[in-house]
Amino acid sequence: MIAVPRPPAGHGLLDGKAVVVTAAAGTGIGSAVAQRCLDEGARVVLSDRHERRLGETGDKLAAAYPGRVWSVPCDVTDEAAVGRLITAAADRCGRIDVMVNNAGLGGQAPVVEMTDDEWARVLDVTLTGTFRCTRAALRQMIAQGGGGAVVNNASVLGWRAQAGQAHYAAAKAGVMAFTRCVALDVAAHGIRVNAVAPSLAAHPFLTKVVSEDELAGLAAREAFGRAAEPWEVATVVAFLASDYASYLTGEVISVSSQHP
């Protein structure tokens, strides 16, 4: 296994920009994205449906980056709550420059045993939640006069097959297709819409839906012999959110070292 590198220092890629990140509580990709955006000079509005964990994450980041972090609880399956999140973020920061849609829900079930509720819940959080948040953020960006970026969190399972993941894979493939189409819808407003597609990112909650043996097997398939660290995904999100990606829209960037 190749040793894990250290996170790079910030270089001001997002100086002064206002960023909203969903599912940002805890220690996964969302909180890593929030911290990377802060390292790059942004003001960040964190959101999550888990209010206690959101408060803990928000307090920790606010102490490290005073005056640049705010927390707003939001369940992405609730259209009204999404509207309140975007309004609160715009009121606090004066505008929204970047929307990062990280909220998603997984699970493990073969199709023959999967219930309608299991299917619908994964699709509602992962795909329809991304739609709700994107729609609300785009309306705000257009009202501001255009410009801005949306970055969606997809998955390599939108391209690849994995047993027991039909609902999650379908949702993430939908996020990819949604990203490409929305990019064309708003290109005339100078708004870019892209996505990242991680393969396997180290996350303490993964063991709730995937066994340790299966996680070890998936890590062994990666070229570096390990899962990505959440910050390694976050750096790519920050790049797509920044002006360094000014000519990229409708793209899905694989954050993966997995070989066939």
Buried (B, 14 or more C-beta within 10 A) or exposed (E): EEEBEEBEEBEEBBEEBBBBBBBBBBBBBBBBBBBBBBBBBBBBBBBBBBEEBBBBBBEEBBEEBEEBBBBBBBBBBBBEBBBBBBEBBBEEBEBBBBBBBBBBBBBBBEEEEBEEEBBEBBBBBBBBBBBBBBBBBBEBBBEBEEEBBBBBBBBBBBBBEBEBBBBBBBBBBBBBEBBBEBBEEBEEBBBBBBBBBBBBBBBEEBEEBBEEEBBEEBBEEBEBEBBBBBBBBBBBBBBBBBEEBEEBBBBBBBBBBBEE
